[in-house]
């Protein structure tokens, strides 16, 4: 592959699929921010924070959802740590049906 000064678009991305319970939604100015609980073994759970476009319909809190999207990262200089961002591309029920 030849090297040049032109910027190329990288087709690679990291995909994610999360199945869990919608715990809460914060409605921001440009996006919705979801908290998703994923049960680990009945006693403990993982909480994932997901950025979601406003045009995606969401169910009520407590519903089981399937979220597909991408992972990106950035370095938080204040915390001196890498931060993982999950960006939703779709939010459906466990059967793949969109919410209305």
C-alpha positions as CSV (number, residue, x, y, z in Angstrom):
1,X,0.0,0.0,0.0
2,X,1.4,3.4,-0.9
3,X,1.8,6.0,1.7
4,X,0.6,9.5,1.0
5,X,-0.7,12.6,2.8
6,X,-4.3,11.8,2.1
7,X,-6.5,10.9,5.0
8,X,-8.3,7.5,4.5
9,X,-11.4,6.3,6.1
10,X,-10.8,3.3,8.3
11,X,-13.6,0.8,7.8
12,X,-12.8,-1.1,11.0
13,X,-14.9,-0.6,14.1
14,X,-15.6,-2.5,17.3
15,X,-19.2,-3.8,17.6
16,X,-21.1,-4.5,20.8
17,X,-24.3,-6.3,21.6
18,X,-25.7,-5.8,25.2
19,X,-28.8,-7.5,26.5
20,X,-30.0,-6.2,29.8
21,X,-32.6,-4.2,31.7
22,X,-33.1,-0.5,31.0
23,X,-32.5,1.1,34.4
24,X,-32.8,4.8,33.6
25,X,-32.7,7.3,30.7
26,X,-31.3,10.8,30.9
27,X,-32.6,13.0,28.0
28,X,-29.8,15.3,26.9
29,X,-29.9,18.1,24.4
30,X,-28.3,16.1,21.5
31,X,-28.7,12.5,22.7
32,X,-30.3,10.2,25.3
33,X,-28.0,8.5,27.8
34,X,-29.1,5.1,29.0
35,X,-28.0,3.0,32.0
36,X,-28.3,-0.7,31.3
37,X,-28.1,-3.3,34.0
38,X,-26.7,-6.7,33.0
39,X,-27.2,-9.4,35.6
40,X,-24.1,-11.4,36.3
41,X,-25.3,-14.2,38.6
42,X,-28.4,-13.1,40.3
43,X,-26.6,-11.2,43.1
44,X,-24.4,-8.8,41.2
45,X,-24.7,-6.9,38.0
46,X,-22.7,-4.7,35.6
47,X,-24.0,-1.2,34.7
48,X,-23.3,0.1,31.2
49,X,-23.7,3.7,30.2
50,X,-24.8,4.0,26.5
51,X,-25.1,7.1,24.3
52,X,-28.2,6.8,22.1
53,X,-29.5,9.0,19.3
54,X,-32.7,10.8,20.0
55,X,-34.5,9.3,17.0
56,X,-34.4,5.8,18.5
57,X,-37.6,4.9,20.4
58,X,-37.1,3.7,23.9
59,X,-39.3,1.6,26.2
60,X,-40.1,2.4,29.9
61,X,-37.5,1.8,32.6
62,X,-37.4,-1.9,33.7
63,X,-37.9,-3.4,30.2
64,X,-35.4,-5.9,28.8
65,X,-33.6,-4.4,25.8
66,X,-31.0,-5.5,23.2
67,X,-28.6,-2.8,22.2
68,X,-26.3,-3.0,19.2
69,X,-23.7,-0.4,18.5
70,X,-20.0,0.5,18.5
71,X,-17.3,1.0,21.1
72,X,-14.9,4.0,21.0
73,X,-12.4,5.3,23.5
74,X,-10.7,8.5,24.5
75,X,-8.1,9.4,27.1
76,X,-9.5,11.4,30.0
77,X,-6.6,13.6,31.0
78,X,-8.2,14.6,34.3
79,X,-8.6,11.0,35.5
80,X,-5.5,9.8,33.6
81,X,-7.4,6.9,32.3
82,X,-8.9,5.5,29.1
83,X,-12.7,5.9,28.9
84,X,-14.9,3.6,26.9
85,X,-17.9,5.0,25.1
86,X,-20.8,2.8,23.9
87,X,-22.8,4.4,21.0
88,X,-26.1,2.7,20.3
89,X,-27.1,2.0,16.7
90,X,-30.3,0.2,17.6
91,X,-32.4,-0.5,20.7
92,X,-34.9,-3.4,20.4
93,X,-36.7,-6.0,22.5
94,X,-35.1,-9.4,22.9
95,X,-36.9,-10.6,19.7
96,X,-35.4,-7.8,17.6
97,X,-38.6,-5.7,17.4
98,X,-38.3,-1.9,17.6
99,X,-40.1,0.0,20.4
100,X,-42.8,2.5,19.4
